[in-house]
Amino acid sequence: MTFGAQQTMDGRPPKRGRARRLIPLAVAVWAVLEIWLLMMVADAAGGLTVLALLVGGVLLGGFVIKRAGRRAWKRLTESLQPPKAPDDARGPGATQGGNGLTMLGGLLLMVPGLLSDAAGLLCLFPPTRALLRKGLQRGVDRRAASFGPGPLGDAFQQARMHRPDGKVVQGEVIRDDEPPAPRQDGPRLPR
C-alpha cells in the first residue's frame, strides 16, 4: 500500500485533465519565447537596452501594483464608512470596477520578458482592459451556467447577483421563531 498517490479501482493512477497536461507545456513554450525574444532584442539593440527594459518593467509594475493596492484599500475603507447621500457617493471622475486586471497587468510587467510586458500593458490600457473584462465576464457566466441547479450552482449564482443600481445592501438575518442560544465562548461570571 502506498501513501500519497491516488489510484483508481484497477490500480492505475487517475487520468489528468486536459488543462493539467497543457499548462506545464504552455509555461515552457512561453519561457522559451521570452528568452528567444530577449536574445533577439539584445542582438539588435544591445545588452544594456535589454537590462534597461527589464528594470523599467519591474519598476513600472511595482508602481502599478502599489497604486492599485492603495485604490483597493481606499475603496475598502470607504465601504466600511456609513452610507452617504446618493449625490455625494462618487464624483464624476471616479472610476468604476475592480483592480484585478490592473494588478494582473502590474504583475505581468514585473515578470521578466517582453511578451509578459506586452500582456501587462494590454491589461493596463482602459480600452483593452474593458475588452478583457467583457471576455472574462462572458467566460465566468458560461462557467456559471455549466454548474446548473444544485448547492454549488446556487451559491455561485448568488455570489454573482447584482442590484440594478449597483449597490450592495449589507444586513443580518434574525430569526424570531427561535430563542437566542447562550454564548459558550466567554468566561462565566458567578451569580
N, C-alpha and C positions, 0 to 999 in steps of 0.2 A: 504494500500500500504506500503510495507516495502522497506527500502533503504539498499543497500549494499549486499543483497542476490540476486543472479541471479536465474531466474526462466524461465522455458520453457512455451510454449503457453498453456499447460494443467495445469499449476500451480505447477508442480513438479520441484525440483531443477535438473539441468542437471547432467547426469552421468559423473563420474570422469573416467579418462583414467586408463588403467592398471598400468602404471608406477606410477601415483599419488596415487594409492591404495597400491602398493607394497613397495614403498620407505620407509614409516614410519615403516612398518613391518621389512624390511631388516635392518634398523638402530637399531631397538630394539633387533633383534636377534644378530647383531654384538656387541652391548654393553653388552649383557648377556654373549656372548662367551668371550669377552675381560675380564670381571670381573671374570668369572669362571677360565680362564687360569691364570690370575694373582693370584688367590687364590691357585691354584694347585702348581704354582711355589713357592709361599710363604710357603706352607706346606713342599715342598721338600727342598728348599734352604734357607728359612728364609726371614723375612720381610725386613731386610737391603739389601739383594740381589735384591729384587723387587724394593725397593726405588732407589738403585744404577742404575738398568736398566732403570727406568723411568726418572731419572735425566739425565743419559747419553744419552737417546734418545732425550730429549728436547735440550740438548747442541749440540749434533751432528746435529740434524735437523736445529737448528738455524744457525750453521756454514755453512751447505749446502745451505740454502736459501740465506744467506748473500753472499756466493761465487757466486752462480748462478745469483743473482741480480747484482753483480759487473760485471760479464761477459756480462749480457744483456745490462747494461749501457755502457760498453766499446764498444760493437757492435753497439749500437745506435749512439754514438759519432763518431765512425769510418764511419758509413753510411752517416753521415752529412758532412763529410770532402770531399774535391774534389777528384775525382777518381784518382787512382794511375795506374801505368803501370801494365799490366796483370801479369808480372812475380813477381812484388812486392806485389801483393794483399794479399796473405796469405803464411805463412811459411809452411814447411812440417809437423810441429807438431800441426797445428791449427785444432780444431775440427769443424765439420760442424753440422748444425742442431740447433734447438732452445733449450731453457732452461725449457720448460714447464714440461716435465717429471722429470727433476732434481728438480725443485721447488715443484712439487707434492710429490716426494719422501721425500724431507725435511719436508714438511708439515705433511706427514704421520708419519715421525719419531717423530715429536713434539707432536702428538696426543698420550695421554697415552694409552698404551696397547701393547701387544706383537704381535698380528695379524697385527695391523697397522704398527708396526715396520718392520715386515717381508715384507709387501707390499711395504713399503717405500724403503727397501733395494733392492727389485726387480726393482724399478724404478731407482735406482742409478747405479747398475752394468751395464756396457756397453752391454754385450750380451743380457741380459734380457730386457734392455731398447730398444735395436734395435728391438727385437721381439714385445714388446708392441707398439712401434711406427708403425711398419708394420701393426699390427692388428687394431690400431686406424685409420690408413690411409685407410685401406680397409673399415672400418665402415663408415668413412666420405664419401668415394667415393660411397658407397652403398646408403647412405642418399641423396647425391647429385643427383644420378640417379633417386631417387624416386620423386624429385621435378619436373623433366621434363621441357618442354619448358614453358616459361612464364616469367614474370618480376622477381619473386623470384628465379626461377631456373637459369635464365640467370645471375643474379647478383652473385649467389652462384658459378656458373661455372667460371665467370670472376675473382672472388676472388681466385680461386684455380689454375689459369693458371700460368705456369712456362715456362721460356725460356729453351732451351736445355742446355745452358751453366750455368744456374742458376742465371743469372744476372737480375736485375730489372732496367728498363730504366725509369728514372723519367722525366717528361715533363709537358707541359701545352698546352692545345688546344686553339688556337687563330683563331677565325673565321674572315675572311676578308670581308665577304659579308654584315656585319652589322657595322655601325659606333659605336665607343665606347660610352657607356652611361655615362653622367656626374655623378660624385660621389656625393652622397647626405649625406654622414656621417660626413664630415668635416665642419669646420666653413667657412662661406663665407666671403671673403675679399671684401672691397669696391673697385670699379674700377675707 
